[in-house]
Amino acid sequence: MSGTVHVVGYLSIDRIETGSAAGDDVPGGAALYAALGARAAGAAVVLHAMAGIDFRAEWLQQTADLGIDLAGVVQRPSPTRRARLAYRTDESRDNAHHGQEIWWERTQALAPAVPTTLAAGNTVALMAVPSDIAARTLAAATNAGARVVMDTSAAFATRERDAVSANAAKAHIFAPSAEETRHLCPDRNDDDAAFALAALGCNVLHKRGAAGAFVVAARAATGLRLAAPPAMLRDPTGAGDAVAGALAAGTAAGLDFIAAARAALQIGARCVSGWGPAALGLHFEGSAAS
């Protein structure tokens, strides 16, 4: 399917805490937000992830009803990863679950499979996964003639720093956040980190939250600052993942790097206006409680 976006990553069940509200049992995970972001950007999307036994059937049904192909989703008879996402006033986030052994056990048990249905013209949104899975997905995409938009997380950027950078060098676009590059390039400022990663041979979309993004083409000596589109911030959860998914959608549609980045930031702004994935079309029981 030419132009299709294949999203590879994790699903989760989240507790979200912002400065003014909190809520439990929110459907989430980078793969979910990326798939919803790619779909919101107009792409045909196939989701590749493992769903734990407690990831609700109605969430998957809604995802399918939005037009996302769940052929790559496998349900496992084990619990889903659970994340506690606590946001501070400076836009940073407390990822306490990254230090919990059970989270890493779930990460291993629910690792996504490498897609076997990639074709030329496809784009892979490769979300934060263990580096060995990322490497095999990149190889499969190369063999199929597909491009890869790769993301990471603070967890993997910390534990597998060298491997993450090595994999990023093989991607068409690498889309880390400032938090992640501070782990990948601890001795560099944000701009220099973006240039250092682009020097590896990938285009870089450096996500900076409310400050927008800094984009550097592969091996370029100059970059471009993109302002964040106007948005009413309710919950920042998943916005960066939605941007990565939408970036893959723009790439699959044939947009150049800068145009795809601008369009992707619009999807990120849409994401933050709702609670959890609601602004991207996935609704769930309950709402944030003050």
C-alpha positions in Angstrom: 0.0 0.0 0.0 1.9 3.0 -1.2 1.9 5.9 1.2 0.8 3.8 4.2 2.3 4.6 7.6 3.2 1.7 9.8 3.5 2.6 13.4 5.7 0.4 15.6 5.7 0.8 19.4 4.0 0.4 22.7 0.5 0.8 24.1 0.0 1.8 27.7 -2.5 2.7 30.4 -1.7 6.1 31.9 -2.2 8.1 35.0 -1.9 11.8 34.0 -1.2 14.6 36.5 -1.1 18.2 35.3 -1.0 21.3 37.5 -4.8 21.5 37.7 -6.1 18.0 37.1 -5.5 14.3 37.3 -7.0 11.2 35.8 -6.4 7.4 35.8 -7.0 4.7 33.3 -6.3 6.8 30.2 -5.5 4.9 27.0 -2.1 5.8 25.8 1.3 4.8 24.7 3.5 6.3 22.0 2.2 3.9 19.4 -1.4 4.9 20.0 -0.7 8.6 19.8 1.5 8.2 16.7 -1.1 6.2 15.0 -3.8 8.7 15.8 -1.5 11.6 14.8 -0.8 10.0 11.4 -4.5 9.3 10.8 -5.4 12.8 11.8 -2.9 14.0 9.1 -4.7 11.9 6.5 -2.5 8.8 6.2 -3.6 5.2 5.9 -2.2 3.7 9.1 -1.3 0.2 10.2 -0.6 -0.2 14.0 2.0 -2.8 15.2 1.9 -3.2 19.0 1.1 -5.7 21.7 -2.0 -5.0 23.7 -2.1 -6.3 27.3 -5.1 -8.2 28.5 -6.3 -5.0 30.4 -6.1 -2.7 27.4 -9.8 -2.3 26.8 -11.5 -3.7 23.8 -13.5 -0.5 23.3 -10.3 1.5 23.0 -9.1 -0.8 20.2 -12.5 -0.7 18.6 -12.6 3.1 18.5 -9.1 3.1 17.1 -10.3 0.8 14.3 -13.4 2.9 13.8 -11.1 5.9 13.1 -9.7 4.0 10.2 -6.5 2.6 11.7 -5.7 -1.0 10.6 -5.1 -3.2 13.7 -3.8 -6.1 11.7 -0.4 -5.7 13.5 -2.0 -5.6 17.0 -1.7 -8.8 19.1 -3.4 -9.2 22.4 -1.3 -10.8 25.2 -2.6 -12.5 28.3 -0.5 -10.3 30.5 -0.9 -6.7 31.9 -0.3 -3.6 29.9 2.5 -1.2 30.8 1.3 1.5 33.1 2.8 5.0 33.2 2.4 7.8 35.7 3.0 11.1 33.8 3.3 14.0 36.2 3.9 17.4 34.6 5.8 20.3 36.2 5.3 23.9 35.6 8.5 24.2 33.6 7.1 21.7 31.0 9.3 18.9 32.3 7.8 15.5 33.3 8.3 13.1 36.1 8.6 9.6 34.6 8.8 7.7 37.8 7.7 4.5 36.1 11.0 4.4 34.2 12.7 3.4 37.4 10.2 0.6 38.2 11.3 -3.0 37.5 7.7 -4.0 36.6 7.7 -1.3 33.8 10.8 -2.8 32.3 9.4 -6.3 32.6 6.3 -5.2 30.8 8.5 -3.5 28.2 10.2 -6.8 27.5 7.0 -8.9 27.6 5.1 -6.6 25.2 7.8 -5.7 22.8 6.3 -5.1 19.3 7.0 -7.4 16.4 9.0 -6.1 13.4 6.5 -5.5 10.5 6.6 -8.0 7.7 4.3 -6.2 5.3 6.4 -3.2 4.5 6.5 -2.0 0.9 8.2 0.6 -1.2 6.6 4.0 -0.6 5.6 3.1 3.0 6.8 5.1 5.9 7.5 3.6 9.4 6.8 5.7 12.5 9.3 3.9 14.7 8.5 4.9 18.3 10.5 4.3 21.4 11.4 0.6 21.5 14.4 -1.4 22.6 17.4 -0.8 20.3 17.6 -4.3 19.0 13.9 -4.1 17.7 14.6 -0.7 16.3 17.6 -2.0 14.4 15.7 -4.9 12.9 12.8 -2.6 12.0 15.2 -0.2 10.3 16.7 -3.1 8.3 13.3 -4.4 7.3 12.4 -0.9 6.1 15.6 -0.6 4.1 15.0 -3.9 2.4 11.5 -3.0 1.5 12.3 0.5 0.2 10.4 2.2 3.1 11.5 5.3 4.9 11.6 5.6 8.7 10.7 8.4 11.1 12.3 7.4 14.4 11.5 8.7 17.9 12.9 7.6 21.3 12.2 8.2 25.0 14.2 9.3 27.9 14.2 5.7 29.2 16.0 4.3 26.1 18.1 7.4 25.5 19.5 6.9 29.0 20.0 3.1 29.0 20.9 2.6 25.3 22.5 6.0 24.4 25.0 4.7 21.8 22.6 2.3 20.2 19.9 4.9 19.9 22.3 7.2 18.1 23.5 4.4 15.8 19.9 3.6 14.9 19.0 7.3 14.3 21.8 7.5 11.8 19.9 5.0 9.6 16.6 6.8 9.8 15.2 9.3 7.3 14.1 11.6 10.1 14.9 11.4 13.8 12.4 13.3 16.0 13.7 13.4 19.6 12.6 15.9 22.3 15.0 18.2 24.1 14.7 16.0 27.2 15.9 13.0 25.2 18.8 14.7 23.5 20.1 15.9 26.8 20.6 12.2 27.6 21.9 11.4 24.1 24.3 14.4 23.9 24.8 15.4 27.6 27.7 17.7 26.9 25.9 19.8 24.2 23.3 22.5 24.3 20.0 21.8 22.5 21.0 23.4 19.2 24.4 21.7 19.1 22.8 18.4 19.9 20.4 18.7 16.9 23.4 19.5 14.6 25.4 16.6 16.0 22.6 14.2 15.4 22.0 15.6 11.9 25.7 15.0 11.2 25.0 11.3 11.5 23.1 11.5 8.2 19.4 11.9 9.3 17.1 14.8 9.1 16.4 16.0 12.7 13.1 17.5 14.1 14.1 18.6 17.6 10.8 18.9 19.5 10.7 21.7 22.0 7.2 21.7 23.4 5.6 25.2 23.6 8.7 26.6 21.9 7.9 24.6 18.7 10.8 22.8 17.0 14.3 23.2 15.6 14.8 21.4 12.3 18.1 20.5 10.7 18.5 18.7 7.4 20.9 15.8 7.2 24.5 17.0 7.5 23.4 20.7 7.2 25.3 23.5 8.9 22.2 25.6 9.5 18.8 24.9 11.1 15.4 26.5 11.1 13.2 27.3 14.1 9.5 26.5 13.7 7.1 28.2 16.1 4.5 26.1 17.8 1.0 26.7 16.4 -1.4 28.5 18.7 -3.0 26.0 21.1 -5.1 25.9 24.2 -3.0 23.6 26.4 -5.0 21.1 28.5 -2.7 18.1 28.6 0.7 17.7 26.8 0.6 13.9 26.9 1.4 12.2 23.6 1.8 15.5 21.7 5.4 14.6 20.7 4.3 11.1 19.6 1.4 12.5 17.6 3.9 14.9 15.9 6.1 11.9 15.0 3.2 10.1 13.5 2.0 13.1 11.6 5.6 13.6 10.3 5.5 10.1 9.0 2.2 10.8 7.3 3.6 13.9 5.6 6.7 12.0 4.5 4.4 9.2 3.1 2.4 11.8 1.2 5.5 13.2 -0.5 5.9 16.4 1.4 9.5 17.8 1.8 11.0 17.7 5.3 10.2 21.3 6.3 6.6 21.1 5.0 6.0 17.8 6.7 7.4 19.3 10.0 5.2 22.3 9.8 2.1 20.1 9.2 3.1 17.8 12.0 3.3 20.6 14.6 -0.3 21.4 13.8 -1.3 17.9 14.9 0.7 18.3 18.0 -1.1 21.5 18.8 -4.4 19.7 18.3 -3.4 16.9 20.6 -2.6 19.1 23.6 -6.1 20.7 23.5 -7.7 17.5 24.9 -7.3 15.1 27.7 -5.2 12.1 26.8 -6.0 11.1 23.2 -9.5 12.7 23.1 -8.6 15.6 20.8 -7.3 13.0 18.3 -10.7 11.2 18.3 -10.3 8.5 20.9 -12.8 9.0 23.7 -12.9 7.0 27.0 -14.9 6.9 30.2 -14.1 9.5 32.8 -12.6 12.9 32.6 -9.8 14.8 34.4 -10.7 15.6 38.0 -9.7 18.9 39.5 
